[in-house]
Amino acid sequence: MKREEIEKIVKTFLVEEIEVDESAIAPDALLKEDLGIDSLDFVDIVVIVERNFGFKIKAEEMTDVRTLGQFYDYIESKVGGA
């Protein structure tokens, strides 16, 4: 899966499911501070990622993921970017 596809899928579910303001979505946006993603949203994100990308997020792997760009990198490392 290409990076562009990952970004498009993530952006769509952030806007539609988590109700993040589309104008706030940028690779350097902080997940908690800029996008307002809280622990309840993260539970939804885990389900959405599993459904869209076919793997389960492990909390311990997410400890250093602070920005949206790092989240894209994490997903890309799991699904094998092209």
Backbone bond lengths (Angstrom), bond angles and torsions (degrees), N, CA, C in turn:
res aa  C-N    CA-C-N  psi(-1)  N-CA   C-N-CA  omega(-1)  CA-C   N-CA-C  phi
1 M - - - 1.449 - - 1.530 108.52 -
2 K 1.308 116.49 134.13 1.455 121.49 -178.41 1.526 110.90 -79.26
3 R 1.326 114.01 153.66 1.470 121.08 179.88 1.539 110.80 -55.72
4 E 1.318 117.66 -40.70 1.461 121.48 -179.28 1.527 111.20 -60.96
5 E 1.328 116.25 -39.47 1.472 120.17 178.15 1.525 110.81 -65.10
6 I 1.328 116.00 -42.65 1.461 120.50 178.77 1.521 109.75 -60.37
7 E 1.336 116.45 -47.86 1.462 120.44 -178.70 1.528 111.40 -61.31
8 K 1.324 116.80 -40.59 1.471 120.51 -179.58 1.527 110.86 -64.74
9 I 1.320 117.48 -45.06 1.466 121.59 -179.90 1.523 110.31 -63.92
10 V 1.333 117.11 -45.70 1.467 120.78 -179.22 1.525 110.03 -63.76
11 K 1.313 117.32 -45.76 1.466 121.05 -179.92 1.530 110.49 -59.19
12 T 1.316 116.54 -44.36 1.466 120.48 -179.49 1.518 111.32 -60.81
13 F 1.343 118.10 -47.35 1.460 117.64 -178.25 1.520 112.35 -73.40
14 L 1.335 118.50 -28.42 1.467 119.16 175.96 1.525 110.64 -65.31
15 V 1.320 116.61 -42.40 1.468 120.88 -178.95 1.529 111.32 -73.33
16 E 1.334 117.35 -47.47 1.460 121.07 -173.26 1.526 113.75 -81.21
17 E 1.322 117.54 -40.32 1.464 120.42 -174.19 1.533 112.89 -95.20
18 I 1.324 117.45 -41.05 1.459 121.74 -175.16 1.537 110.57 -96.04
19 E 1.350 116.02 -13.14 1.464 123.33 177.89 1.525 112.65 63.72
20 V 1.330 115.79 41.54 1.457 122.12 174.13 1.525 107.55 -79.74
21 D 1.326 116.95 139.28 1.458 121.63 176.85 1.528 108.80 -64.31
22 E 1.317 116.63 122.98 1.471 121.27 -175.76 1.525 112.26 -56.70
23 S 1.325 117.63 -32.87 1.467 120.45 -178.74 1.530 112.29 -68.83
24 A 1.336 117.64 -17.85 1.465 121.52 179.81 1.520 112.48 -85.13
25 I 1.329 116.98 -11.68 1.457 120.58 -174.83 1.525 110.46 -79.42
26 A 1.330 114.15 113.23 1.464 122.69 178.19 1.523 107.09 -152.62
27 P 1.340 117.77 151.71 1.466 119.76 -177.80 1.530 114.07 -55.78
28 D 1.329 117.40 -31.88 1.469 119.42 -178.37 1.525 113.51 -91.25
29 A 1.339 117.17 4.19 1.466 120.78 178.98 1.533 109.63 -68.44
30 L 1.323 115.45 132.61 1.465 120.70 176.87 1.526 108.59 -76.62
31 L 1.326 116.37 132.68 1.464 120.55 -174.90 1.528 111.83 -59.34
32 K 1.315 117.43 -48.41 1.464 120.43 -177.07 1.520 112.02 -80.52
33 E 1.322 116.33 -53.97 1.456 120.73 -172.29 1.530 113.57 -71.51
34 D 1.342 117.83 -46.28 1.462 120.88 -175.61 1.524 113.55 -87.90
35 L 1.327 116.26 -38.14 1.465 119.85 -176.22 1.525 112.52 -96.67
36 G 1.323 117.05 -11.88 1.461 120.93 176.56 1.520 113.87 71.65
37 I 1.323 117.43 25.99 1.461 120.69 -179.44 1.529 108.71 -78.98
38 D 1.327 115.57 121.10 1.461 120.22 179.83 1.525 110.17 -108.45
39 S 1.320 116.19 -175.58 1.468 119.57 -175.09 1.527 112.16 -64.10
40 L 1.321 118.50 -34.20 1.470 120.18 177.31 1.523 110.94 -68.11
41 D 1.330 116.20 -40.32 1.467 119.89 176.37 1.521 110.26 -62.38
42 F 1.331 116.03 -37.90 1.468 119.94 -178.17 1.533 110.98 -62.70
43 V 1.329 116.72 -35.64 1.473 119.83 176.90 1.529 109.17 -61.23
44 D 1.330 116.88 -43.49 1.463 120.93 177.67 1.527 111.01 -63.74
45 I 1.328 116.45 -40.73 1.464 121.05 -179.80 1.525 110.69 -62.20
46 V 1.335 117.25 -40.58 1.466 121.26 178.28 1.528 110.04 -57.63
47 V 1.326 116.63 -45.95 1.468 121.59 -179.78 1.527 110.63 -65.60
48 I 1.327 116.26 -43.50 1.463 120.85 -178.15 1.532 111.14 -65.78
49 V 1.345 116.81 -41.32 1.466 120.16 178.69 1.525 110.22 -64.20
50 E 1.319 116.25 -42.89 1.467 118.99 179.15 1.525 110.50 -60.97
51 R 1.318 116.64 -42.98 1.471 121.06 -178.89 1.534 111.77 -67.56
52 N 1.323 117.54 -40.89 1.463 120.98 -175.10 1.519 114.61 -87.28
53 F 1.336 116.81 -31.01 1.461 119.95 -173.30 1.522 113.76 -116.64
54 G 1.333 117.77 -11.53 1.458 120.97 173.04 1.517 116.51 78.88
55 F 1.325 118.06 23.83 1.465 119.98 174.07 1.520 109.38 -142.53
56 K 1.324 115.58 159.16 1.462 121.54 179.22 1.519 109.78 -96.70
57 I 1.319 115.19 132.59 1.466 120.60 175.45 1.517 108.06 -73.72
58 K 1.316 115.80 133.67 1.458 121.00 175.07 1.523 107.73 -103.89
59 A 1.326 116.13 127.31 1.459 121.02 -176.02 1.518 112.56 -54.34
60 E 1.329 116.43 -39.69 1.465 119.33 -177.72 1.530 112.25 -66.36
61 E 1.330 117.22 -23.96 1.471 120.88 178.18 1.526 111.79 -80.86
62 M 1.318 115.84 -15.19 1.463 120.67 -176.36 1.524 113.13 -96.57
63 T 1.321 118.19 -0.10 1.463 120.41 -173.95 1.527 113.71 -60.57
64 D 1.320 118.35 -32.32 1.457 121.21 -179.49 1.527 113.03 -98.17
65 V 1.324 117.62 2.84 1.464 121.39 -179.30 1.526 108.26 -87.67
66 R 1.329 115.22 107.53 1.457 120.09 -176.94 1.534 112.90 -115.83
67 T 1.332 116.06 -26.66 1.466 119.87 -177.83 1.529 110.69 -112.68
68 L 1.301 114.70 163.89 1.460 119.64 177.58 1.522 110.70 -63.31
69 G 1.320 117.53 -37.88 1.464 121.15 177.47 1.519 111.89 -60.61
70 Q 1.326 116.42 -40.51 1.465 120.33 177.53 1.528 110.40 -66.96
71 F 1.327 116.71 -34.29 1.463 120.94 177.16 1.532 109.69 -65.67
72 Y 1.343 116.82 -42.66 1.470 120.35 175.17 1.527 110.15 -59.04
73 D 1.340 116.20 -44.51 1.465 120.97 179.61 1.531 110.82 -59.39
74 Y 1.326 115.58 -43.29 1.460 121.22 179.99 1.526 110.62 -60.02
75 I 1.317 116.45 -49.49 1.471 120.53 179.84 1.527 109.81 -62.28
76 E 1.331 116.10 -44.71 1.468 119.93 -179.28 1.536 111.03 -59.76
77 S 1.320 116.96 -38.18 1.467 120.02 179.51 1.523 111.82 -67.25
78 K 1.321 116.57 -26.56 1.462 120.66 -179.50 1.529 112.83 -85.51
79 V 1.328 117.27 -34.72 1.467 119.75 -175.41 1.527 112.46 -100.17
80 G 1.327 116.38 -5.61 1.460 119.45 178.13 1.503 111.90 76.08
81 G 1.321 116.37 87.38 1.462 121.26 179.21 1.517 111.43 -65.46
82 A 1.334 114.50 152.40 1.465 118.85 179.96 1.515 110.61 -109.70
